[in-house]
Amino acid sequence: MDTGVFSADDFRKNDPWRIFRIMAEFVEGFEAMAHIGNGVSVFGSARTPEEDRYYVMARTLGRLLAEEKFTVITGGGPGIMEAANRGAQEAGGVSVGLNIDLPFEQDANPYIGKLLSFRYFFCRKVMFSKYSRAIIAFPGGFGTMDELFEHLTLVQTMKIPPMPIILVGRDFWKDLLAWFDKTLFREGKYIGESDLELVRLVDTPEEAMSTLREWLTLTEPAAKKKSVRMHVPKK
């Protein structure tokens, strides 16, 4: 008897038909997002409460982005995602939510101007990658890390154009970046020294905006030359 969210099925019979649902998600996503320009994706925990300082910062960031005519794109859920959508809506900006169907904690927030819902994470992540000029990540859990590392990998391997990847919250992110430097680079040699420059750490929404402006001035020429190194301002 099926007692959970997963059902036992004969994948040999069902998977060929499942591809049509996957295709439909891509087609619907591309059609809905085709007119979205100047997008910035904001990632972060769905569990961040309204009174948390990071919620307040994400709301401020959403407002600042909207005031400078950026389209705010989030995962469409509560927490940090809600805060960024909320700030953008309050500033009269364009706010997009790419929601994911989950059995828990992922109801769409009420501050979304354009809402899309996805069954498959990989379809949803393509929309973030394709329609974003930059990524700004607040503290979060596995979902936030998944989105962050996906974009780091795509930029590092030049599968997508160079883009700013900005982490908000020095206290939260500093140990991860120290691990990048010590374990991945110096000890393991699993990444190159220039890979450490693919992210920038900031502490405030205003600092995030300043970094975004600076970084974007170098994105276009770097993309044209297919360089992942040129687009990062020197620290």
C-alpha positions as CSV (number, residue, x, y, z in Angstrom):
1,M,0.0,0.0,0.0
2,D,1.3,3.5,-0.9
3,T,1.6,5.5,2.4
4,G,3.9,8.3,1.3
5,V,4.2,11.0,-1.3
6,F,6.1,8.6,-3.6
7,S,4.1,6.0,-5.5
8,A,5.5,2.7,-6.8
9,D,5.1,2.6,-10.5
10,D,6.5,0.8,-13.5
11,F,8.9,3.5,-14.7
12,R,9.3,1.6,-18.0
13,K,5.7,2.3,-18.8
14,N,5.2,5.8,-17.2
15,D,8.5,7.6,-18.0
16,P,8.0,7.9,-21.7
17,W,4.7,9.7,-21.0
18,R,6.3,11.8,-18.3
19,I,8.5,13.5,-20.8
20,F,5.4,15.3,-22.2
21,R,4.8,16.9,-18.8
22,I,8.5,18.0,-18.7
23,M,8.2,19.5,-22.2
24,A,5.0,21.3,-21.2
25,E,6.8,22.9,-18.2
26,F,9.6,24.1,-20.4
27,V,7.3,25.5,-23.0
28,E,5.0,27.2,-20.5
29,G,8.0,28.6,-18.7
30,F,9.6,30.0,-21.8
31,E,6.4,31.5,-23.0
32,A,5.7,33.2,-19.7
33,M,9.2,34.4,-19.1
34,A,10.0,35.5,-22.7
35,H,9.1,39.2,-22.0
36,I,10.9,39.3,-18.6
37,G,13.9,41.5,-18.9
38,N,16.7,42.6,-16.5
39,G,16.0,39.9,-14.1
40,V,17.7,39.3,-10.8
41,S,17.0,36.1,-8.9
42,V,16.9,36.3,-5.1
43,F,17.4,33.0,-3.2
44,G,17.0,32.2,0.5
45,S,15.2,30.2,3.1
46,A,11.5,29.6,3.0
47,R,11.6,29.4,6.8
48,T,12.8,32.9,7.5
49,P,10.2,34.7,9.7
50,E,9.0,38.3,9.0
51,E,10.8,39.7,12.1
52,D,14.1,38.2,11.1
53,R,16.8,40.7,10.0
54,Y,17.4,38.8,6.8
55,Y,13.7,39.1,5.9
56,V,13.9,42.8,6.4
57,M,17.1,43.0,4.3
58,A,15.5,41.0,1.5
59,R,12.5,43.2,1.5
60,T,14.7,46.2,1.2
61,L,16.7,44.6,-1.5
62,G,13.5,43.9,-3.5
63,R,12.5,47.5,-3.3
64,L,16.0,48.7,-4.3
65,L,16.0,46.4,-7.3
66,A,12.6,47.5,-8.4
67,E,13.5,51.2,-8.1
68,E,16.4,50.5,-10.5
69,K,14.1,48.7,-13.0
70,F,15.3,45.2,-12.3
71,T,12.7,42.4,-12.3
72,V,12.8,40.5,-9.1
73,I,12.6,36.7,-9.6
74,T,12.2,34.3,-6.6
75,G,11.2,30.8,-5.9
76,G,7.7,32.1,-5.1
77,G,7.5,30.7,-1.6
78,P,7.5,32.3,1.9
79,G,10.5,33.6,3.9
80,I,13.2,35.3,1.9
81,M,11.3,34.8,-1.3
82,E,8.2,36.5,0.0
83,A,10.3,39.4,1.4
84,A,12.0,40.1,-2.0
85,N,8.7,39.8,-3.9
86,R,7.1,42.0,-1.3
87,G,9.7,44.8,-1.5
88,A,9.5,44.8,-5.3
89,Q,5.7,45.0,-5.3
90,E,5.7,47.8,-2.7
91,A,8.0,49.8,-5.0
92,G,5.7,49.2,-8.0
93,G,8.2,46.9,-9.7
94,V,7.8,43.6,-11.6
95,S,7.9,40.6,-9.3
96,V,8.0,37.0,-10.5
97,G,7.6,33.8,-8.5
98,L,8.7,30.4,-9.8
99,N,7.0,28.2,-7.4
100,I,7.7,24.5,-6.9
101,D,5.0,21.9,-6.0
102,L,6.0,20.4,-2.7
103,P,4.2,18.4,0.0
104,F,5.1,20.9,2.6
105,E,6.1,24.6,3.2
106,Q,6.0,25.9,-0.3
107,D,2.7,27.8,-0.8
108,A,3.0,30.8,-3.1
109,N,3.4,34.1,-1.3
110,P,0.8,36.9,-2.0
111,Y,3.3,39.4,-3.4
112,I,3.9,37.9,-6.8
113,G,2.9,39.7,-10.0
114,K,3.6,36.7,-12.3
115,L,3.4,33.2,-10.9
116,L,4.5,30.0,-12.5
117,S,4.3,26.6,-10.8
118,F,6.6,23.7,-11.5
119,R,6.6,20.0,-10.6
120,Y,10.3,19.5,-11.6
121,F,13.1,21.3,-9.9
122,F,15.3,21.1,-13.0
123,C,12.7,22.8,-15.2
124,R,12.4,25.6,-12.6
125,K,16.2,26.1,-12.4
126,V,16.5,26.5,-16.1
127,M,14.1,29.5,-15.8
128,F,16.3,31.1,-13.1
129,S,19.4,30.6,-15.2
130,K,18.0,31.7,-18.5
131,Y,16.2,34.9,-17.4
132,S,18.6,36.2,-14.7
133,R,21.4,38.7,-15.1
134,A,22.5,38.1,-11.5
135,I,22.0,35.9,-8.5
136,I,21.7,37.2,-4.9
137,A,21.6,34.6,-2.2
138,F,20.5,35.1,1.4
139,P,21.0,32.5,4.1
140,G,19.1,29.3,3.5
141,G,19.1,25.5,3.6
142,F,19.6,22.7,1.0
143,G,17.4,24.4,-1.6
144,T,19.3,27.6,-1.4
145,M,22.6,25.7,-1.6
146,D,21.3,23.7,-4.6
147,E,20.5,26.9,-6.5
148,L,23.7,28.6,-5.5
149,F,26.0,25.7,-6.6
150,E,24.0,25.1,-9.8
151,H,24.8,28.7,-10.9
152,L,28.4,28.6,-9.7
153,T,28.9,25.5,-11.8
154,L,27.2,26.9,-14.9
155,V,29.2,30.2,-14.7
156,Q,32.5,28.3,-14.0
157,T,32.0,26.0,-16.9
158,M,30.8,28.8,-19.2
159,K,27.5,27.1,-19.8
160,I,25.7,30.4,-19.1
161,P,27.0,34.0,-19.6
162,P,29.1,35.4,-16.7
163,M,26.9,36.9,-14.0
164,P,27.2,38.4,-10.6
165,I,26.7,35.9,-7.8
166,I,26.4,37.8,-4.5
167,L,26.0,36.4,-1.0
168,V,24.3,38.5,1.6
169,G,25.3,37.9,5.2
170,R,28.9,37.7,6.1
171,D,28.3,35.8,9.4
172,F,26.4,33.1,7.6
173,W,28.6,32.6,4.5
174,K,32.1,33.3,5.7
175,D,32.8,29.7,6.9
176,L,31.7,28.3,3.5
177,L,34.0,30.6,1.6
178,A,36.8,29.8,4.0
179,W,36.2,26.1,3.2
180,F,36.3,26.9,-0.5
181,D,39.7,28.5,0.0
182,K,41.3,26.1,2.4
183,T,39.8,22.7,1.4
184,L,38.8,23.0,-2.2
185,F,41.6,25.2,-3.4
186,R,44.7,25.1,-1.2
187,E,44.5,21.5,0.0
188,G,42.5,19.6,-2.6
189,K,43.3,21.7,-5.7
190,Y,39.7,20.9,-6.8
191,I,39.1,24.4,-8.0
192,G,41.3,27.1,-9.4
193,E,42.3,30.3,-7.6
194,S,40.2,32.4,-10.0
195,D,37.1,30.3,-9.1
196,L,37.2,31.9,-5.7
197,E,36.4,35.2,-7.4
198,L,33.1,34.0,-8.8
199,V,31.2,35.1,-5.6
200,R,31.2,38.3,-3.7
201,L,30.3,38.6,0.0
202,V,28.3,41.6,1.3
203,D,26.5,42.5,4.5
204,T,23.7,44.9,3.4
205,P,21.2,45.4,0.6
206,E,22.9,48.7,-0.3
207,E,26.2,46.9,-0.6
208,A,24.6,44.2,-2.7
209,M,23.3,46.9,-5.1
210,S,26.6,48.6,-5.3
211,T,28.3,45.3,-6.1
212,L,25.7,44.5,-8.7
213,R,26.1,47.8,-10.5
214,E,29.8,47.4,-10.6
215,W,29.8,43.8,-11.7
216,L,27.2,44.3,-14.5
217,T,29.3,46.9,-16.3
218,L,31.8,44.0,-17.1
219,T,29.3,41.3,-17.8
220,E,28.6,42.0,-21.4
221,P,32.2,42.2,-22.7
222,A,33.1,39.1,-20.7
223,A,30.2,37.2,-22.2
224,K,31.2,38.2,-25.7
225,K,34.7,37.0,-25.1
226,K,33.4,33.9,-23.4
227,S,35.6,34.7,-20.3
228,V,34.5,33.8,-16.8
229,R,37.3,35.8,-15.3
230,M,36.9,39.3,-16.7
231,H,33.5,40.0,-15.2
232,V,34.6,40.0,-11.5
233,P,35.7,43.4,-10.1
234,K,39.0,43.1,-8.3
235,K,38.7,42.9,-4.6
